């Protein structure tokens, strides 16, 4: 069996596993907006709350990695602030604020401090036929979808032959 859960859940399921704990949160805001952009555009901002902007013809999306204190802010405050930042970057009108959805993922990544990185394990556990997968396992990659995919492949490769 392969168990693919966040690190803080793996510790509850497999008692001898000592994985890295929860790490940073991520903030995403999606604005329904007719941009007129025909191809997806990607922009990085500095000296702002907004870090990454992805624009498509019918929407603009903001990502804030390691969102920290911003996660405690009210959604309407965050949406207005980030919209003003991206509107300024693209030369769009800051008013009116388009319809939006704010998504706060408080435990988006595992602890990637030096101590957390030392606690990344391989797929094997002390329980026969139980293997672990997740971006928090020892993949050689940070907390990414690629790391999660690699961990799943390593867990499957560790399964005993039937």
MILUM-448384 format. One record per residue (C-alpha): z, x, y; residue in one letter. Coordinates in steps of 0.05 Angstrom, whole numbers, plus 5000, padded with zeros to 4 digits. Layout:
ZXYa;...
//
This chain:
500050005000x;498350245070x;503050025126x;500050065195x;505349885246x;507950185311x;512750765302x;518950375322x;517249855268x;515850385215x;522850635222x;525549945205x;521049865144x;521650565115x;528850825123x;527451565114x;521851585166x;523951875233x;517751745276x;517051835351x;519851265391x;516350815440x;512951175497x;509450935559x;506950255580x;499950065604x;497949555656x;491149205655x;488548705706x;482148325696x;478747985755x;473547445748x;468547685799x;461047675808x;459848405823x;452348415817x;452949055777x;447749055721x;450749615679x;458049755666x;460850235717x;466850675709x;470850955767x;477251365771x;481651295833x;486851785858x;492851685905x;493250955884x;496550515833x;489650365804x;487350935760x;481250685723x;476250135742x;471049835696x;465949375728x;461148905694x;456748365725x;462147815718x;468648205721x;472448805744x;478049095702x;483649575722x;487650025676x;493950385696x;496350875643x;503651085640x;504950475684x;512550595687x;515750235746x;509549825760x;511049405698x;517149125734x;512948865792x;510848135796x;503747995771x;501347715837x;503748335874x;500348795825x;493848395826x;493448385902x;495049125908x;489949355856x;484548885882x;485449175952x;484649875923x;478349735883x;475349305938x;476249895985x;473150375935x;467049925924x;466349645995x;467848935972x;471748416012x;479148455997x;480047706011x;480147235978x;483447515915x;479147295856x;482146965795x;485747485752x;489747605690x;495248135687x;496948435620x;503148875613x;503849265548x;510849555554x;510449995492x;503050175490x;503950885464x;508851285424x;513351815454x;508852405466x;514252875491x;514953535453x;520553225412x;516452605397x;510453015376x;514853405326x;516752745294x;509552545277x;509052495201x;503452485151x;501751855112x;506352005052x;513251685046x;518851754995x;517051074967x;511851114912x;505150804931x;507250675003x;503351035057x;503551015133x;498050945184x;498150905259x;496251315319x;503351585320x;502451945253x;500252675251x;492852595267x;491753175315x;489852675369x;493952325423x;495351575424x;488151345420x;483950875378x;480751495348x;487651725326x;489051045294x;482451065257x;483751775233x;490651585208x;487851005169x;482751455136x;488151965119x;492651425089x;486951155046x;485251865024x;492551965002x;492451344958x;492651504884x;486251394845x;486050754805x;
//
